[in-house]
């Protein structure tokens, strides 16, 4: 069974929330950031509170997560 866009994004958010691996978090956040470039995904990302997730990452100790979050938030402002 193929996941729809919303279900796939929900699976990514859930994976991000439950994993303890920094590398896995970085990969998932990068994937979410890539989806955020497409305006068709905005409503899904808003519904799943991914924009808040990006904002929350700004206070993380992991510099890679912070960089992904900054990059995505800057892109959102300019689009």
C-alpha positions in Angstrom: 0.0 0.0 0.0 1.4 3.4 -1.0 1.4 6.2 1.5 -0.2 9.5 0.5 1.8 12.7 0.9 0.3 13.6 4.3 0.8 10.1 5.6 4.4 10.1 4.4 5.2 13.4 6.0 3.5 12.2 9.2 5.8 9.1 9.2 8.8 11.4 8.8 7.7 13.6 11.8 7.0 10.5 13.9 10.5 9.1 13.0 12.1 12.4 14.0 10.3 12.4 17.3 11.0 8.8 18.3 14.6 8.3 17.2 17.5 8.8 19.6 20.1 8.9 16.8 21.5 12.3 15.9 22.3 11.1 12.4 18.8 9.9 11.9 17.4 13.2 13.1 19.6 15.1 10.7 18.5 12.9 7.8 14.8 13.2 8.6 15.0 17.0 9.2 16.8 17.3 5.8 14.0 15.4 4.2 11.4 17.6 5.8 13.3 20.7 4.7 13.3 19.4 1.1 9.6 18.9 1.2 9.2 22.4 2.6 10.6 23.9 -0.7 7.4 22.8 -2.6 4.4 25.1 -1.8 2.1 22.2 -2.4 3.3 20.7 0.9 2.8 23.8 3.0 -0.6 22.9 4.2 0.5 19.4 5.2 3.6 20.8 7.0 1.5 23.4 8.8 -1.0 20.7 9.8 1.8 18.5 11.2 3.4 21.5 12.9 6.7 21.0 11.0 7.2 24.7 11.0 7.2 24.7 14.8 9.6 21.8 14.7 12.1 23.8 12.6 11.8 26.7 15.0 12.4 24.3 18.0 15.6 23.1 16.3 17.1 26.6 16.5 17.9 26.0 20.2 19.5 22.5 19.7 23.1 21.8 20.6 23.5 19.9 17.3 24.8 22.5 14.8 23.6 20.5 11.8 20.0 20.5 13.0 20.3 24.3 13.7 21.7 24.9 10.2 18.8 22.9 8.6 16.3 24.9 10.7 17.8 28.2 9.8 18.0 27.4 6.1 14.4 26.3 6.0 13.1 29.3 8.0 15.0 31.7 5.8 13.6 30.0 2.7 10.0 30.2 4.1 10.5 34.0 4.7 11.6 34.6 1.1 9.0 32.5 -0.6 
